[in-house]
């Protein structure tokens, strides 16, 4: 499948610092947006399980669900199209500090 991106969309960086096991919203799409990059960094001295999910119409889809070793990072998808109302949520398996950064193209549009 070929996806063409509307180059007029604005890119923004969405940072989130977490240390709770409560599911936390990272980003809510306001139109046809796209995740261009996602990085999760465990800043704690112990491993932590991190789950990043896309929630669409009350159904959750796991994007990342893995243990992140102490003081290391993992990266998510290079491209994830989102529809208006889609939500990216992050949940930690333990209350250890984790930083999540997403690069979002707002209004990326989609054709193809």
C-alpha positions as CSV (number, residue, x, y, z in Angstrom):
1,X,0.0,0.0,0.0
2,X,1.3,3.5,-0.9
3,X,0.4,6.3,1.4
4,X,0.9,9.9,0.2
5,X,1.3,12.5,2.9
6,X,-0.1,16.1,2.5
7,X,3.1,18.1,2.9
8,X,1.1,21.1,4.3
9,X,0.5,19.5,7.6
10,X,2.3,21.0,10.7
11,X,4.7,18.8,12.7
12,X,4.7,18.9,16.4
13,X,6.6,17.1,19.2
14,X,4.4,15.7,22.0
15,X,6.4,14.9,25.2
16,X,5.0,13.0,28.1
17,X,6.8,12.2,31.4
18,X,5.1,9.4,33.3
19,X,5.5,7.6,36.6
20,X,2.1,6.1,37.2
21,X,0.3,2.9,36.2
22,X,-2.9,4.8,35.2
23,X,-3.5,4.8,31.4
24,X,-2.5,8.3,30.2
25,X,-3.4,10.0,27.0
26,X,-0.4,11.0,24.9
27,X,-2.3,12.5,22.0
28,X,-5.8,12.8,20.5
29,X,-6.2,13.2,16.8
30,X,-8.2,16.2,15.7
31,X,-8.2,15.3,12.0
32,X,-6.3,12.9,9.8
33,X,-3.0,13.1,11.7
34,X,0.0,10.8,11.6
35,X,2.6,9.6,14.1
36,X,5.9,10.0,12.3
37,X,8.0,8.7,15.2
38,X,7.6,7.4,18.8
39,X,10.3,6.9,21.4
40,X,10.0,5.5,24.9
41,X,12.9,6.0,27.4
42,X,13.1,4.3,30.7
43,X,14.9,6.7,33.0
44,X,14.7,4.4,36.0
45,X,17.2,1.9,37.3
46,X,14.8,-1.1,36.9
47,X,13.0,-2.4,33.8
48,X,9.4,-1.4,33.2
49,X,6.7,-2.8,30.9
50,X,5.3,-0.1,28.6
51,X,2.1,-0.4,26.6
52,X,1.3,2.2,23.9
53,X,-2.1,1.7,22.3
54,X,-4.2,3.3,19.6
55,X,-7.8,3.6,20.8
56,X,-10.4,3.9,18.0
57,X,-14.1,3.8,18.7
58,X,-13.6,2.3,22.2
59,X,-11.4,-0.6,20.8
60,X,-7.7,-0.6,21.8
61,X,-4.9,-1.8,19.5
62,X,-1.4,-2.4,20.9
63,X,1.3,-0.5,19.2
64,X,4.0,-1.2,21.7
65,X,3.8,-3.8,24.6
66,X,7.2,-4.7,25.9
67,X,9.7,-4.4,28.7
68,X,12.1,-1.5,28.5
69,X,15.4,-2.2,30.3
70,X,16.8,0.3,32.8
71,X,18.2,3.5,31.2
72,X,17.4,2.5,27.6
73,X,15.0,3.5,24.9
74,X,12.8,1.7,22.3
75,X,11.2,3.2,19.2
76,X,7.7,2.6,17.9
77,X,6.3,2.8,14.4
78,X,7.8,5.1,11.8
79,X,4.4,5.9,10.4
80,X,1.0,5.5,12.0
81,X,-2.0,7.2,10.4
82,X,-4.8,8.4,12.8
83,X,-8.4,9.4,12.2
84,X,-10.2,12.2,14.0
85,X,-10.9,11.1,17.5
86,X,-8.2,8.4,17.7
87,X,-6.3,8.4,21.0
88,X,-2.8,7.3,21.8
89,X,-2.5,6.1,25.4
90,X,0.4,5.0,27.4
91,X,0.3,2.6,30.4
92,X,3.2,1.5,32.6
93,X,3.4,-1.9,34.3
94,X,5.0,-0.2,37.4
95,X,5.3,3.3,38.7
96,X,8.8,3.9,37.4
97,X,9.7,7.1,35.5
98,X,9.4,6.9,31.7
99,X,9.6,9.6,29.1
100,X,7.6,9.2,25.9
101,X,8.0,11.5,22.9
102,X,5.9,11.4,19.7
103,X,6.4,13.4,16.5
104,X,3.0,14.1,15.0
105,X,2.1,15.6,11.6
106,X,-1.2,17.3,12.2
107,X,-3.5,17.3,9.2
108,X,-1.3,14.9,7.3
109,X,-4.3,13.8,5.2
110,X,-4.3,10.6,3.3
111,X,-4.6,9.7,-0.3
112,X,-4.1,6.2,-1.6
